[in-house]
Amino acid sequence: MTQLSATAAETKKAMASEVAATKTWRHVIQPDADAAANYLNLPPAQGPGEATMATRTDGQVDLLVLL
Protein backbone atom coordinates (compact mmCIF):
# COMPACT_ATOMS: atom_id res chain seq x y z
CA MET A 1 0.00 0.00 0.00
CA THR A 2 1.32 3.42 -0.91
CA GLN A 3 2.02 5.72 2.03
CA LEU A 4 1.07 9.37 1.80
CA SER A 5 3.38 12.04 3.04
CA ALA A 6 2.51 14.20 6.01
CA THR A 7 2.52 17.10 3.57
CA ALA A 8 -0.39 15.57 1.60
CA ALA A 9 -2.45 15.26 4.78
CA GLU A 10 -1.62 18.80 5.86
CA THR A 11 -2.44 20.18 2.41
CA LYS A 12 -5.84 18.46 2.35
CA LYS A 13 -6.72 19.77 5.82
CA ALA A 14 -5.62 23.28 4.83
CA MET A 15 -7.71 23.21 1.63
CA ALA A 16 -10.75 21.96 3.56
CA SER A 17 -10.51 24.60 6.28
CA GLU A 18 -9.82 27.38 3.77
CA VAL A 19 -13.22 26.87 2.16
CA ALA A 20 -15.24 25.68 5.14
CA ALA A 21 -18.24 27.82 4.24
CA THR A 22 -18.30 27.04 0.51
CA LYS A 23 -17.07 23.80 -1.00
CA THR A 24 -14.99 24.04 -4.18
CA TRP A 25 -13.81 21.39 -6.64
CA ARG A 26 -10.03 20.90 -6.38
CA HIS A 27 -7.66 18.98 -8.67
CA VAL A 28 -5.06 16.73 -7.03
CA ILE A 29 -2.61 14.32 -8.68
CA GLN A 30 -1.56 11.16 -6.85
CA PRO A 31 1.15 8.69 -7.96
CA ASP A 32 -1.14 5.62 -8.05
CA ALA A 33 -4.61 4.29 -7.17
CA ASP A 34 -3.63 3.26 -3.63
CA ALA A 35 -2.32 6.76 -2.87
CA ALA A 36 -5.49 8.26 -4.36
CA ALA A 37 -7.72 6.07 -2.15
CA ASN A 38 -5.63 6.89 0.91
CA TYR A 39 -5.85 10.60 0.11
CA LEU A 40 -9.63 10.46 -0.21
CA ASN A 41 -9.89 8.77 3.19
CA LEU A 42 -7.77 11.36 5.00
CA PRO A 43 -9.77 13.60 7.34
CA PRO A 44 -12.04 15.07 6.23
CA ALA A 45 -13.00 11.98 4.22
CA GLN A 46 -15.03 12.53 1.07
CA GLY A 47 -18.66 11.46 1.03
CA PRO A 48 -20.71 10.05 -1.85
CA GLY A 49 -20.44 12.22 -4.97
CA GLU A 50 -17.67 14.41 -3.53
CA ALA A 51 -14.80 12.93 -5.54
CA THR A 52 -14.02 11.41 -8.90
CA MET A 53 -10.83 9.90 -10.22
CA ALA A 54 -9.25 9.01 -13.56
CA THR A 55 -6.07 7.04 -14.22
CA ARG A 56 -3.53 8.57 -16.59
CA THR A 57 -1.57 6.49 -19.12
CA ASP A 58 1.55 6.92 -16.94
CA GLY A 59 -0.22 5.33 -13.92
CA GLN A 60 -0.76 8.56 -12.00
CA VAL A 61 -4.29 9.34 -10.83
CA ASP A 62 -6.16 12.62 -11.30
CA LEU A 63 -8.59 13.37 -8.47
CA LEU A 64 -11.35 15.94 -8.51
CA VAL A 65 -12.26 16.49 -4.88
CA LEU A 66 -15.03 18.64 -3.43
CA LEU A 67 -13.51 20.37 -0.40
Buried (B, 14 or more C-beta within 10 A) or exposed (E): EEEBEEEBBEBBBEBBEEEEEEEEEBEBEBEBBBBBBBBBEBEEEBEEEBBEBEEEEEEBBBBEBBB
